[in-house]
């Protein structure tokens, strides 16, 4: 009996300790936060239980996105709830941390453990950035979004007319966000009718990420209208000769006959390459070309053509880029070298080549064409010239647009070596014949002796002839004749010195 009594006492003691431990646990305030997997609501669903708390006074849900720059948010929850659905303000597929703060009427504050959950994927509603009306069509541009969609998914557009009749148009998802809604999609899409347009994303049944469509976008008004189509075959040509000019040519839009009778204008522009500074002209008649003149050197240009009618502006059609060309400037003639029966000119290439290659140079004598040289040549020698005759020499440059103006003229007077042709002594007179050969004689010295030695003593044997007493002919022989009046007898010996600016000739009797 004593043994049984001891066993009973031991069991009783253990039971008492167990119940005391359970009471301790039950009396420790705690809140347990978990995910509510049984909820059918979208978003994140939470549930919680309490232990050791009196009547609940306040519940606050604290949460934040697990990103370094994320803010901390909180939601006040009614004190009687033990479940909560969070469906707003979450990023699709993002990781979040949640924690509850619970306060009872005894002001006991308890925090749950942190719970990390991933927000379900959902489609963010599209945002319509712009709607542009075209002939029986609308171009709708959507802003980019974080949604992950493919062409298997779709965008559903709803267009509401002023009479409240809706039109539904479904388009495959486009990654660039641009959608063309046209008469081909719906016969009810009419020109000059205003529609209010909205849309939403619709995932394909094969899309495992999203299970429901997005919300509806914002709405924007749009009006299909018979604005002009683009001009066709916009081409630009360089046509300048004296100046840098271009001509832009084009063909009418394909729908020109549909609206031309109601009036239109043509906006033609020219833009320097790598610039946004476009110069425009507006044409109000049915033209198909325009010339832009006197353009800037060293610049490429492109042209544009745009038709405008009563419904609005058509698309801008641009030409290719072109470098205008013209005839070159004149070469720079900087030197002339005269020779014996010839003259050589030297020149530099034009300062402006007309923005084209120089094909050749052409040389002129007294305004008359003489010869053509290669583009690398920078000099030319004129031959078969008459010494002493003056010539006007020029050069011009040639490129595919034509010949430049002639250079400034340089004068040339070729010459050769001067020579004394003959000296004749007749009694007391000495006659000298000289070939100046292209340059005038500047002076002459005549020395003579007769048979009387006294004539030497009085200095009458020496005569200087200045330039003023000499013919300045350069192309024909010049005769210099002087009489030694102080001689008492005929000349028996003579010596002649003739001067030119670059030469001295000497001749004496034997």
Rosetta blueprint (number, residue, H / E / L):
1 X L
2 X H
3 X H
4 X H
5 X H
6 X H
7 X H
8 X H
9 X H
10 X H
11 X H
12 X H
13 X H
14 X H
15 X H
16 X H
17 X H
18 X H
19 X H
20 X H
21 X H
22 X H
23 X H
24 X H
25 X H
26 X H
27 X H
28 X L
29 X L
30 X E
31 X E
32 X E
33 X E
34 X E
35 X E
36 X L
37 X L
38 X L
39 X L
40 X L
41 X L
42 X L
43 X L
44 X E
45 X E
46 X E
47 X E
48 X E
49 X E
50 X E
51 X E
52 X L
53 X L
54 X L
55 X L
56 X E
57 X E
58 X E
59 X E
60 X E
61 X E
62 X E
63 X E
64 X E
65 X E
66 X L
67 X L
68 X L
69 X L
70 X L
71 X L
72 X E
73 X E
74 X E
75 X E
76 X E
77 X E
78 X L
79 X L
80 X L
81 X L
82 X L
83 X E
84 X E
85 X E
86 X E
87 X L
88 X L
89 X L
90 X L
91 X L
92 X L
93 X L
94 X L
95 X E
96 X E
97 X E
98 X E
99 X E
100 X E
101 X E
102 X E
103 X E
104 X E
105 X L
106 X L
107 X L
108 X L
109 X E
110 X E
111 X E
112 X L
113 X L
114 X L
115 X E
116 X E
117 X E
118 X E
119 X L
120 X L
121 X L
122 X L
123 X L
124 X L
125 X L
126 X L
127 X L
128 X E
129 X E
130 X E
131 X E
132 X E
133 X E
134 X E
135 X L
136 X L
137 X E
138 X E
139 X E
140 X E
141 X E
142 X E
143 X L
144 X L
145 X L
146 X L
147 X L
148 X L
149 X L
150 X L
151 X L
152 X L
153 X L
154 X E
155 X E
156 X E
157 X E
158 X E
159 X E
160 X E
161 X L
162 X L
163 X L
164 X L
165 X L
166 X E
167 X E
168 X E
169 X E
170 X E
171 X E
172 X E
173 X L
174 X L
175 X L
176 X L
177 X L
178 X E
179 X E
180 X E
181 X E
182 X E
183 X L
184 X L
185 X L
186 X L
187 X L
188 X L
189 X L
190 X L
191 X L
192 X L
193 X E
194 X E
195 X E
196 X E
197 X E
198 X E
199 X E
200 X E
201 X E
202 X E
203 X L
204 X L
205 X L
206 X L
207 X L
208 X L
209 X L
210 X L
211 X L
212 X L
213 X L
214 X L
215 X L
216 X L
217 X L
218 X L
219 X L
220 X E
221 X E
222 X E
223 X E
224 X E
225 X L
226 X L
227 X L
228 X L
229 X L
230 X L
231 X L
232 X E
233 X E
234 X E
235 X E
236 X E
237 X E
238 X E
239 X L
240 X L
241 X L
242 X L
243 X L
244 X L
245 X L
246 X E
247 X E
248 X E
249 X E
250 X E
251 X E
252 X L
253 X L
254 X L
255 X L
256 X H
257 X H
258 X H
259 X H
260 X H
261 X H
262 X H
263 X L
264 X E
265 X E
266 X E
267 X E
268 X E
269 X E
270 X E
271 X E
272 X E
273 X L
274 X L
275 X L
276 X L
277 X L
278 X E
279 X E
280 X E
281 X E
282 X E
283 X E
284 X L
285 X L
286 X L
287 X L
288 X L
289 X E
290 X E
291 X E
292 X E
293 X L
294 X L
295 X L
296 X L
297 X L
298 X L
299 X L
300 X E
301 X E
302 X E
303 X E
304 X E
305 X E
306 X E
307 X E
308 X E
309 X E
310 X L
311 X L
312 X E
313 X E
314 X L
315 X L
316 X L
317 X E
318 X E
319 X L
320 X L
321 X L
322 X E
323 X E
324 X L
325 X L
326 X L
327 X L
328 X L
329 X L
330 X L
331 X L
332 X E
333 X E
334 X E
335 X E
336 X E
337 X E
338 X E
339 X E
340 X L
341 X L
342 X E
343 X E
344 X E
345 X E
346 X E
347 X E
348 X E
349 X L
350 X L
351 X L
352 X L
353 X L
354 X L
355 X L
356 X L
357 X L
358 X E
359 X E
360 X E
361 X E
362 X E
363 X E
364 X E
365 X E
366 X L
367 X L
368 X E
369 X E
370 X E
371 X E
372 X E
373 X E
374 X E
375 X L
376 X L
377 X L
378 X L
379 X E
380 X E
381 X E
382 X E
383 X L
384 X L
385 X L
386 X L
387 X L
388 X L
389 X L
390 X E
391 X E
392 X E
393 X E
394 X E
395 X E
396 X E
397 X E
398 X E
399 X E
400 X L
401 X L
402 X E
403 X E
404 X L
405 X L
406 X L
407 X L
408 X L
409 X L
410 X E
411 X E
412 X E
413 X E
414 X L
415 X L
416 X L
417 X L
418 X L
419 X E
420 X E
421 X E
422 X E
423 X E
424 X E
425 X E
426 X E
427 X L
428 X L
429 X E
430 X E
431 X E
432 X E
433 X E
434 X E
435 X E
436 X L
437 X L
438 X L
439 X L
440 X L
441 X E
442 X E
443 X E
444 X E
445 X E
446 X E
447 X E
448 X E
449 X E
450 X E
451 X L
452 X L
453 X L
454 X H
455 X H
456 X H
457 X H
458 X L
459 X L
460 X L
461 X L
462 X E
463 X E
464 X E
465 X E
466 X E
467 X H
468 X H
469 X H
470 X L
471 X L
472 X L
473 X L
474 X L
475 X L
476 X L
477 X E
478 X E
479 X E
480 X E
481 X E
482 X E
483 X E
484 X L
485 X L
486 X L
487 X L
488 X L
489 X L
490 X L
491 X E
492 X E
493 X E
494 X E
495 X E
496 X E
497 X E
498 X E
499 X E
500 X E
501 X L
502 X L
503 X E
504 X E
505 X E
506 X E
507 X E
508 X E
509 X L
510 X L
